[in-house]
Amino acid sequence: MPSNDCRFLVFGLLLAAPMITFGDSASTLWTIGAGGSYTWSGDTSGGNTAVHGSGIAVQSVQGIGTTSNNNVSKDITGLAFNSAGSLSFTSGSYAGFNSLDSSYNWNGGGTLMVYGCIKDVTIGCDPSSPSVALIHDDFQTLKIIDTGGGLHAVFGDITGYLDQSLLGFYGLSNPVFAIPQFTADISSASPIAPGVPFSGSGIDGNISLVQGQVTVSEYWDIFSTLSLFAFALAALGVARRLGLRLVAL
């Protein structure tokens, strides 16, 4: 028969379990095509050290593992429905060069937007208002890696949300996404280097946005945090009294 300590441990786990819940595991896959520009003044100090991107072509979006229209790909159009959607971004300030991977790095604080229209999906698209914000996100790092044969832009620690009409089309309940990174290739006639103005154009890439990887209870607050911390300490004490060993996985 289980001891009182065991009962306490199981009861506490049951209480703590609802505090953390997993959201949707579905994702949307966005295809980046050729076009648009990446620019950097070359400055490493002062108020103009950010990288700017504009008019980067976003051609389509596809639902992966979605409850509605799974694996359905939809074309994205831009101005007057005759071009692709458009990605634009501004990075944070310049952070320096990393010799380990030959990358130039920028700090957090960056923002990224994708504008476009999707036929029979987005609301409010017409010739007078040819696009809506499909993606709105923040990213915490940007690095541009010189591989010797080209340049890769790596956007890191991305969080944001999708357009509501797109969520409805793919049956996604959670508008929020969070991914560790995505990459895009850059074509440039000249190498990137501090002190030299840089300009390149987009080639291709993919963005896979996973919706609501992990969420917390809407009632979660500071008291919930303190309660979980107290329970963890109590559980550790119970484990020690029971002579249990902690094994690193």
C-alpha positions as CSV (number, residue, x, y, z in Angstrom):
1,M,0.0,0.0,0.0
2,P,1.4,3.4,-0.9
3,S,2.8,5.5,1.9
4,N,1.4,8.9,2.8
5,D,4.4,10.5,1.2
6,C,3.7,8.8,-2.1
7,R,0.1,9.9,-1.9
8,F,1.2,13.5,-1.3
9,L,3.6,13.4,-4.2
10,V,1.0,12.0,-6.6
11,F,-1.7,14.5,-5.4
12,G,0.7,17.4,-5.9
13,L,1.5,16.3,-9.4
14,L,-2.2,16.1,-10.3
15,L,-2.6,19.7,-9.0
16,A,0.3,21.0,-10.9
17,A,-0.5,19.3,-14.2
18,P,-3.2,21.6,-15.4
19,M,-1.0,24.7,-14.9
20,I,1.0,23.9,-18.1
21,T,-0.8,22.9,-21.2
22,F,0.3,22.3,-24.8
23,G,-1.2,24.2,-27.6
24,D,-1.6,23.3,-31.3
25,S,1.2,21.3,-32.9
26,A,0.2,22.5,-36.4
27,S,2.3,24.9,-38.4
28,T,2.2,27.0,-41.5
29,L,5.0,26.8,-44.1
30,W,5.8,30.1,-46.0
31,T,7.9,30.0,-49.2
32,I,10.2,32.9,-49.8
33,G,11.1,33.6,-53.5
34,A,13.5,35.9,-55.3
35,G,13.3,39.6,-55.0
36,G,13.4,42.4,-52.5
37,S,16.4,44.0,-50.8
38,Y,18.6,43.6,-47.8
39,T,20.6,46.8,-46.9
40,W,23.1,47.8,-44.2
41,S,24.9,51.1,-44.0
42,G,28.0,49.4,-42.8
43,D,28.0,51.4,-39.6
44,T,28.9,49.6,-36.4
45,S,28.2,52.3,-33.9
46,G,25.7,55.2,-33.7
47,G,22.1,55.3,-34.6
48,N,22.1,53.7,-38.0
49,T,23.5,50.2,-37.5
50,A,20.4,48.1,-38.2
51,V,19.8,45.9,-41.3
52,H,16.7,46.7,-43.3
53,G,14.8,44.4,-45.5
54,S,12.0,45.4,-47.9
55,G,9.9,43.9,-50.7
56,I,11.2,40.3,-50.1
57,A,8.9,38.1,-52.0
58,V,6.7,35.6,-50.1
59,Q,5.0,33.4,-52.6
60,S,2.8,31.0,-50.8
61,V,1.7,29.5,-47.5
62,Q,0.8,25.9,-46.7
63,G,-0.9,24.3,-43.6
64,I,1.0,21.4,-42.1
65,G,-0.9,19.2,-39.6
66,T,-3.8,21.7,-39.5
67,T,-7.4,20.7,-38.5
68,S,-8.8,22.4,-41.7
69,N,-7.3,22.5,-45.2
70,N,-4.3,20.4,-44.1
71,N,-1.5,20.4,-46.8
72,V,-3.4,23.0,-48.8
73,S,-1.1,25.6,-50.3
74,K,-2.4,29.1,-51.1
75,D,-0.7,31.6,-53.4
76,I,0.0,35.0,-51.8
77,T,-0.4,38.1,-54.0
78,G,0.6,41.7,-53.4
79,L,-0.2,45.0,-55.0
80,A,-3.3,44.7,-57.2
81,F,-3.0,40.9,-57.1
82,N,-0.2,40.8,-59.7
83,S,2.8,40.0,-57.5
84,A,3.9,38.0,-54.5
85,G,3.4,39.1,-50.9
86,S,6.0,41.3,-49.3
87,L,8.2,40.7,-46.3
88,S,9.9,43.6,-44.6
89,F,12.0,43.8,-41.4
90,T,14.3,46.0,-39.3
91,S,16.9,44.4,-37.1
92,G,18.3,45.6,-33.7
93,S,21.7,47.3,-33.4
94,Y,24.9,45.8,-34.6
95,A,26.5,43.4,-32.2
96,G,29.8,42.4,-33.9
97,F,31.6,39.7,-35.9
98,N,31.8,36.1,-34.8
99,S,34.9,34.4,-36.2
100,L,33.6,30.9,-35.3
101,D,31.0,30.8,-38.0
102,S,32.1,33.9,-40.0
103,S,28.9,35.7,-39.1
104,Y,27.9,39.4,-38.6
105,N,25.4,39.7,-35.8
106,W,22.7,42.1,-34.7
107,N,20.9,42.4,-31.3
108,G,17.3,41.9,-30.4
109,G,14.5,44.4,-30.9
110,G,13.9,43.5,-34.5
111,T,10.5,43.5,-36.1
112,L,9.2,41.6,-39.2
113,M,6.0,41.9,-41.2
114,V,4.5,40.0,-44.1
115,Y,1.8,41.7,-46.2
116,G,-0.2,40.2,-48.9
117,C,-3.6,38.8,-50.0
118,I,-4.8,35.2,-50.2
119,K,-7.7,34.6,-52.5
120,D,-10.9,33.5,-50.8
121,V,-9.1,33.7,-47.4
122,T,-8.1,37.1,-46.3
123,I,-10.6,39.8,-45.6
124,G,-10.3,43.4,-46.8
125,C,-8.1,42.9,-49.9
126,D,-9.2,44.9,-52.9
127,P,-7.4,47.1,-55.5
128,S,-7.7,50.1,-53.1
129,S,-6.3,48.1,-50.2
130,P,-4.2,45.4,-51.8
131,S,-2.8,43.7,-48.8
132,V,-3.2,42.9,-45.1
133,A,-0.7,42.0,-42.4
134,L,-0.4,38.2,-42.6
135,I,2.5,37.9,-40.1
136,H,3.5,40.2,-37.4
137,D,6.5,39.2,-35.3
138,D,9.5,40.1,-33.2
139,F,12.9,38.5,-33.5
140,Q,15.7,38.7,-31.0
141,T,18.8,38.0,-33.1
142,L,19.9,38.3,-36.7
143,K,23.1,36.9,-38.2
144,I,24.4,37.1,-41.7
145,I,26.8,34.3,-42.5
146,D,29.4,34.5,-45.3
147,T,29.8,30.9,-46.5
148,G,32.3,31.8,-49.2
149,G,29.7,30.9,-51.8
150,G,26.9,33.1,-50.7
151,L,25.2,34.8,-47.7
152,H,22.7,33.3,-45.3
153,A,20.4,35.4,-43.1
154,V,19.4,33.6,-39.9
155,F,16.6,35.2,-37.9
156,G,16.5,33.9,-34.3
157,D,14.0,33.5,-31.4
158,I,10.9,34.6,-33.3
159,T,7.5,35.1,-31.7
160,G,4.4,36.7,-33.2
161,Y,0.9,36.1,-34.5
162,L,-1.0,35.4,-37.7
163,D,-3.9,37.1,-39.4
164,Q,-7.2,36.0,-38.0
165,S,-8.7,35.0,-41.4
166,L,-5.8,32.7,-42.1
167,L,-6.2,31.1,-38.7
168,G,-9.8,30.4,-39.6
169,F,-8.9,28.9,-42.9
170,Y,-6.5,26.4,-41.4
171,G,-8.6,25.8,-38.3
172,L,-5.9,27.1,-35.9
173,S,-7.1,28.1,-32.5
174,N,-4.0,29.8,-31.2
175,P,-2.8,32.9,-33.1
176,V,0.6,32.9,-31.4
177,F,3.7,31.2,-32.8
178,A,7.2,30.7,-31.5
179,I,10.1,29.2,-33.4
180,P,13.9,29.2,-32.7
181,Q,15.0,30.4,-36.2
182,F,14.5,30.6,-39.9
183,T,17.0,31.2,-42.7
184,A,16.9,33.0,-46.1
185,D,19.6,33.2,-48.8
186,I,20.9,36.6,-50.1
187,S,22.5,37.4,-53.4
188,S,25.1,40.1,-53.4
189,A,27.7,41.3,-55.9
190,S,30.0,42.4,-53.0
191,P,30.9,40.8,-49.7
192,I,29.5,42.1,-46.4
193,A,32.0,44.0,-44.2
194,P,31.9,46.7,-41.5
195,G,32.4,50.3,-42.8
196,V,31.2,49.4,-46.3
197,P,27.5,50.0,-47.3
198,F,25.9,46.6,-48.2
199,S,23.0,45.8,-50.5
200,G,21.8,42.4,-51.5
201,S,18.6,40.8,-52.9
202,G,16.6,37.9,-51.7
203,I,16.9,34.5,-53.3
204,D,14.8,31.8,-51.5
205,G,14.0,30.3,-48.1
206,N,11.2,28.9,-46.0
207,I,9.6,30.0,-42.8
208,S,7.9,27.2,-40.7
209,L,5.7,28.8,-38.0
210,V,4.6,26.4,-35.3
211,Q,1.5,27.6,-33.5
212,G,1.3,27.7,-29.7
213,Q,4.1,25.2,-29.0
214,V,3.7,25.6,-25.2
215,T,1.2,27.8,-23.4
216,V,0.4,28.4,-19.8
217,S,-3.0,28.6,-18.1
218,E,-4.8,31.9,-18.7
219,Y,-5.2,32.1,-14.9
220,W,-1.4,31.8,-14.3
221,D,-0.1,34.6,-12.1
222,I,2.7,35.2,-9.6
223,F,0.9,33.2,-7.0
224,S,0.8,30.2,-9.3
225,T,4.5,30.6,-9.9
226,L,5.2,30.7,-6.1
227,S,2.9,27.7,-5.5
228,L,4.7,25.6,-8.1
229,F,8.1,26.6,-6.7
230,A,6.9,25.6,-3.2
231,F,5.6,22.3,-4.5
232,A,8.9,21.5,-6.2
233,L,10.7,22.0,-3.0
234,A,8.2,19.8,-1.1
235,A,8.5,17.1,-3.8
236,L,12.2,17.2,-3.5
237,G,12.0,16.7,0.3
238,V,9.6,13.8,-0.2
239,A,11.9,12.1,-2.7
240,R,14.8,12.4,-0.3
241,R,12.8,10.9,2.6
242,L,11.8,8.0,0.3
243,G,15.5,7.5,-0.6
244,L,14.8,8.2,-4.3
245,R,17.7,9.2,-6.5
246,L,17.5,11.9,-9.2
247,V,18.8,10.6,-12.5
248,A,20.0,13.1,-15.1
249,L,18.4,12.2,-18.5
